[in-house]
Amino acid sequence: MKALSIPALFTLAVSLAAPAMAQTDHSMHGMAATKPATAAASSGMGDGLVKKVDKARGTVTLAHGALPNGMPPMTMAYKVKDAAWLDQLKAGQKIRFATDPADGGMTVLRYELVK
């Protein structure tokens, strides 16, 4: 009887194991679901403070905490989806807002005033 070579043994082992590996349950059933830490995170919105409204540039500068999209706390200027919002927003207002993931989170898609 001829001895099998190492590559032949490896191929045989992989071909025998493949069907068993394909049937392995890769679902996450039974895993504990994590819940967002805040209501803002669960809605995809972050909390911010309006620092400046620049109608000429079409931006609003917001100071915000960490956003659900992973952006860390900072103060930066955002474009807005609707230029009419710049007439409604005022420095000092607290808002909850969501940004557009398509442009890297640089545009405010929606907002609501926080009372």
Backbone as a ProteinNet text record, in pm:
[ID]
protein_1_A
[PRIMARY]
MKALSIPALFTLAVSLAAPAMAQTDHSMHGMAATKPATAAASSGMGDGLVKKVDKARGTVTLAHGALPNGMPPMTMAYKVKDAAWLDQLKAGQKIRFATDPADGGMTVLRYELVK
[TERTIARY]
84.7	0	89.2	56	135	99.1	196.5	172.8	119.3	20.4	-36	55	65.3	148.6	75.9	149.6	93.5	-14.6	8.8	-97.4	-223.8	-207	-323.4	-400.6	-330.3	-395.7	-470.4	-408.9	-472.7	-601	-592.8	-710.6	-821.4	-787.2	-885.7	-950.8	-870.9	-924	-1017.5	-980.2	-1063.4	-1193.1	-1187.1	-1308.4	-1404.5	-1352.3	-1439.6	-1499.4	-1427	-1473.7	-1567.5	-1559.5	-1638.2	-1788.2	-1849	-1993.8	-2035.1	-1957.2	-1989	-1977.3	-1876	-1857.5	-1969.6	-2018.4	-2124.5	-2254.8	-2274.1	-2398.2	-2392.3	-2280.4	-2266.5	-2358.9	-2427	-2518.7	-2438.5	-2435.3	-2361.4	-2451.5	-2575.2	-2667.1	-2627.7	-2689.4	-2659.6	-2774	-2851.6	-2960.8	-2904.7	-2971.7	-2927.2	-2827	-2775.4	-2681.3	-2759.6	-2703.8	-2768.6	-2765.6	-2878.5	-2885	-2841.9	-2762.9	-2722.4	-2820.7	-2846.6	-2939.7	-2862.3	-2907.2	-2839.9	-2844.5	-2741.9	-2731	-2830.5	-2869.4	-2958.3	-3069.1	-3169.2	-3277.9	-3223.8	-3127.1	-3069.1	-3003.5	-2932.2	-2865.8	-2966.7	-3077.3	-3175.1	-3247.4	-3256.7	-3325.5	-3228.1	-3100.5	-3001.1	-2971.3	-3016.1	-2995.3	-2898.6	-2824.1	-2733.1	-2780.4	-2726.6	-2761.8	-2658	-2706.4	-2614.9	-2661.4	-2569.6	-2596.3	-2558.5	-2654	-2627.3	-2532.3	-2418.4	-2319.9	-2327	-2357.8	-2358.1	-2441.5	-2512.6	-2586.8	-2525.1	-2478.8	-2415.4	-2497.9	-2590	-2679.1	-2602.5	-2497.4	-2419.6	-2354.5	-2307.6	-2243.6	-2341.7	-2460.2	-2559.4	-2523.3	-2463.2	-2419.6	-2468.6	-2469	-2496.1	-2380.4	-2323.5	-2214.8	-2275.1	-2244.1	-2298.4	-2186.3	-2204.4	-2120	-2200.5	-2139.9	-2214.8	-2129.6	-2198.1	-2132.1	-2108.2	-2069.6	-2048.7	-2179.5	-2169.7	-2288	-2304.4	-2426	-2449.9	-2370.5	-2330.1	-2253.5	-2105.2	-2067.8	-1929.4	-1846.2	-1900.2	-1824.7	-1804.2	-1681.8	-1654.7	-1708.4	-1713.5	-1758.8	-1670	-1734.6	-1660.4	-1755.7	-1699	-1776.3	-1737.4	-1838.5	-1808.6	-1928.6	-1902.8	-2007.7	-2063.7	-2195.1	-2265.6	-2347.7	-2357.4	-2454.2	-2591.1	-2696.3	-2831.2	-2908.8	-2997.2	-3076.6	-3167.5	-3222	-3317.4	-3267	-3236.1	-3182.1	-3278.3	-3407.8	-3507	-3482.9	-3418.5	-3389	-3298.2	-3216.4	-3122.9	-3196.2	-3319.9	-3401.9	-3465.3	-3475.4	-3540.7	-3441.4	-3319.4	-3218.8	-3151.5	-3124.7	-3061	-2949.2	-2843.8	-2734.2	-2789.3	-2744.4	-2787.6	-2897.4	-2961.4	-3066.4	-3005.5	-3073.1	-3036	-3122.4	-3057.7	-3131.5	-3088	-3170.4	-3133.2	-3129.7	-3028.8	-3016	-2959.1	-2988.4	-2935.1	-2862.3	-2752.6	-2673.1	-2684.4	-2640.4	-2647.6	-2524.4	-2542.4	-2426.5	-2364.8	-2441.6	-2391.2	-2278	-2275.5	-2167.6	-2075.7	-2069.5	-1981.2	-2033.8	-2163.1	-2222.3	-2201.5	-2182.9	-2153.4	-2277	-2393.7	-2517.1	-2623.5	-2688.7	-2799.2	-2922.1	-2975	-3093.7	-3222.8	-3219.7	-3339.3	-3294.5	-3378.9	-3350.1	-3480.9	-3470.7	-3584.1	-3530	-3605.1	-3564.2	-3584.2	-3491.8	-3501.3	-3549.6	-3653.6	-3708.2	-3651.6
-117.2	0	123.3	219	341.7	436.5	508.1	609.6	735.5	797.3	920.4	1037.4	1129.6	1247.1	1346.4	1438	1539.8	1622	1673.5	1750.4	1666.7	1541.7	1455.7	1434.3	1415.5	1398.7	1526	1641.5	1769.1	1786.6	1759	1771.4	1678.2	1557.3	1460.7	1509.6	1561	1609.4	1727.3	1821.9	1939.4	1899.2	1807.9	1768	1692.9	1619.2	1549.5	1645.2	1750.7	1843.8	1950.7	1980	2088.5	2073.8	1956.8	1947.3	1975.4	1930.9	1955.1	2103.5	2169.9	2313	2393.9	2351.7	2423.9	2418.7	2315.7	2300.1	2363.7	2420.9	2485.5	2606.2	2623.3	2735.5	2860.2	2953.3	3078.1	3191.7	3159.9	3264.7	3310.4	3417.5	3471.5	3444.3	3337.1	3301.6	3273.5	3326	3302.3	3404.6	3490.3	3593.5	3707.4	3765.8	3879.5	3999.8	4062	4181.2	4301.3	4387.7	4509.1	4619.8	4703.2	4813.7	4944	5039.5	5169.6	5234.6	5310.6	5372.5	5486.7	5553	5668	5664	5744.7	5756.3	5813.4	5902.7	5961	5852.6	5762	5655.3	5562.1	5534.1	5441.2	5500.4	5631	5693.2	5732.3	5709.4	5750.2	5898.1	5964.5	6108.2	6137.4	6245.1	6289.5	6420.1	6453.6	6578.8	6684.8	6805.1	6912.2	7047.3	7141.3	7279.8	7367.4	7447.9	7537	7647	7656.8	7759.7	7877.6	7849.1	7956	7910.9	8005.9	7981.6	8071.6	8012.8	8088.7	8070.9	8164.6	8155.5	8168.3	8248.9	8268	8137.1	8058.9	7930.5	7813.6	7837	7730	7625.4	7671.6	7577.7	7619.2	7520.5	7543	7477.8	7552.8	7499.3	7442.1	7313.7	7242.7	7189.9	7205.9	7138.3	7015.1	6898.5	6776.3	6673.4	6581.1	6466.8	6361.8	6242	6132.2	6102.9	6081.4	6056	5906.4	5862.5	5720.8	5667.4	5754.4	5709.2	5690.4	5710.5	5689.6	5816.6	5929	6054.1	6093.2	6127.3	6163.9	6303.2	6339.4	6473.1	6580.8	6686.2	6797.6	6912.4	7019.7	7132.7	7148	7146.4	7160.4	7214.9	7266.1	7319.6	7206.6	7200.7	7103.1	7174.3	7116.3	7162	7117.2	7177	7135.9	7093.5	6997.7	6945.1	7053.6	7136.9	7239.9	7376.4	7465.6	7597.7	7678.4	7649.8	7721.6	7696.8	7585.8	7556.2	7662.8	7724.8	7825.7	7948.8	7969.2	8079	8041.8	7913.8	7865.7	7840.2	7803.4	7771.6	7897.8	7901.1	8016.1	7966.3	8044.3	8011	7993.8	7891.4	7864.3	7759.3	7723.6	7621.5	7481.6	7398.4	7257.5	7180.5	7092.7	7013.8	6867.5	6782.7	6644.6	6641	6576.7	6579.3	6448.1	6423.4	6306.4	6356.1	6289.4	6329.1	6224.7	6264	6179.4	6089.4	5957.5	5869	5868.4	5904.6	5901.8	6001.7	6110	6207.8	6212.3	6102.4	6094.9	6167.8	6194	6260.9	6410.7	6470.5	6614	6700.3	6638.2	6713.1	6672.6	6770.2	6743.2	6710.1	6588.6	6544.1	6580.4	6578.1	6614.1	6660.9	6739.1	6786.6	6811.6	6818.5	6857.9	6937.9	7039.5	7122.1	7044.5	7063.6	7002.9	7111.3	7081.1	7180.8	7165
0	0	0	-81.9	-92.1	21	69.7	172.8	105.5	168.2	114.4	147.4	54.9	77.1	168.6	224.6	315.3	244.3	123.7	57.4	32.7	1.9	-21.2	108.2	219.1	349.4	389.2	364.9	397.8	316.6	186.8	99.6	145.5	183.2	231.3	361	453.9	581.3	561	475.3	450.2	382.9	286.2	214.8	306.1	404.7	499	602.7	638	740.3	684.2	556.5	497.5	518.4	494.4	516.3	661.1	756.1	896.9	930.4	874.9	900.8	835.9	720.6	651.9	729.3	810.1	884.7	1022.5	1059	1188.5	1195.8	1307.5	1326.4	1361.7	1268.2	1290	1335.5	1369.1	1413.7	1553.2	1597.1	1729.3	1825.7	1797.7	1887.8	2026.5	2124.5	2261.6	2311.2	2222.8	2265	2330.1	2431.1	2497	2404.4	2384.7	2301.5	2384.1	2322.7	2393.3	2359.9	2455.7	2437.5	2435.3	2352.1	2351	2488.8	2517.9	2649.8	2669.8	2562.5	2576.7	2473.6	2495.3	2397.3	2266.9	2274.8	2153.6	2069.6	2133	2059.2	1994.7	2063.5	2009	1889	1879.1	1766.9	1656.4	1676	1577.5	1582.4	1687.9	1700.8	1815.2	1799	1902.7	1961.8	2077.8	2144.2	2109.7	2081.4	2046	2096.6	2095.6	2134	2014.9	1967.8	1854.7	1902.8	1837.9	1871.7	1775.9	1647.1	1547	1427.1	1367.7	1244.1	1138.2	1028.1	920	792.9	769	653.1	522.3	520.3	398	352.3	446.2	413	416.1	471.4	480.4	583.5	695.5	798.9	936.9	1024.3	1166	1242.4	1334.3	1415.4	1543	1567.8	1683.5	1772	1902.7	2000.7	2041.6	2030.9	2060.3	2131.2	2195.1	2255.4	2148.2	2190.8	2096.7	2023.3	1892.6	1810.9	1784.4	1757.8	1731.1	1611.7	1518.9	1403	1435.8	1562.1	1604.2	1610.5	1568.9	1574.9	1721.1	1758.7	1898.1	1930.1	2058.2	2097.4	2033.6	1983.6	1922.6	1892.5	1843.9	1792.8	1647.1	1558.4	1415.7	1339.9	1220.7	1133.8	1047.7	1039.6	957.4	852.2	732.9	633.3	684.4	632.5	670.9	546.4	563.7	452	393.6	480.4	439	487.9	394.8	430	516.5	509.1	591.2	740.1	773	914.1	974.3	892.2	942.5	994.5	950	1002.7	1136.1	1164.1	1285.9	1399.5	1364.8	1466.5	1518.1	1647.8	1712.5	1804.8	1815.4	1906.4	2047.8	2116.8	2253.4	2263.6	2151.2	2155.2	2169	2246.9	2256.6	2158.4	2080.4	1982.4	1988.6	1932.3	1900.4	1748.8	1691.7	1546.5	1493.3	1366.2	1296.6	1172.3	1140.3	1024.3	913.3	795	676	667.5	679.9	670.3	530.9	429.1	291.5	269.1	345	327.9	449.5	520.1	636.2	758	761	876.5	877.9	761.2	754.1	729.4	712.4	687.5	788.1	848.6	940.2	855.6	873.8	799.4	869.3	1002.7	1079.6	1217.5	1278.8	1413.4	1486.4	1617.9	1701.4	1817.8	1856.6	1970.4	2099.5	2192.3	2325.1	2419.8	2495.3	2587	2723.8
[MASK]
+++++++++++++++++++++++++++++++++++++++++++++++++++++++++++++++++++++++++++++++++++++++++++++++++++++++++++++++++++

